[in-house]
Amino acid sequence: MLRGLKLYDCQYSGNCYKVRLLLHQLGRSFDRVEVDVKGGGTRTPAFLKLNPVGKVPLLDLGGGRRLSESNAILLYMAEGSPFLPTDSFERAKVYQWLFWEQYSHEPCIAVARHLMRVLGKTPSEEPRLAELWEKGRQALEVMQAHLASRAFLSGGRYSVADIALYAYTHVAHEGGFGLSAYPAIRAWLERVAQQPRHIPIDHVFR
């Protein structure tokens, strides 16, 4: 049994929020260490000893075991829980959404949000935003089409696939993405927010 979990975290990061949300919904207690990402906290020698990649989230499992990459953490922590299907095909569909999130969704929607919300950039200051918005809208259209005929992303039930995509989709407006044209996504966001032990991204753990 895992004990003494420690999460190296960044409050505003959607990738970190995924892990906090799952741990809370699993009822797992953990110590949280806020890392000043904007101020270079992931590039210090001390942090790089923990994670040479220099990224959060980083979950310290105890006993010298650490795990990085948000979706890898989700899969590990969800093992044996209702958040990860036991059927091999349904598990593969969850993996499919997790890979798609990191390749086709996060690189545009999360990056646009970071530029605007965290760095305070405007379209006139940051020419990359136009291309990010176009690619982000394409990702949202994929989700809209998929969710138009189903309640959740995979297997007919809430899973880590939903957690992974919810993290940045529900704050997409902070990156300049309007969701008015995506009613199925908006309805899905509401369903995710109604799941037991849901917490918002700005929830502060005491």
Summary of the structure (lengths in Angstrom):
residues: 206
radius of gyration: 16.9
end to end distance: 23.6
largest distance: 51.8
contacts: 631
relative contact order: 0.15
helix: 52%
strand: 9%
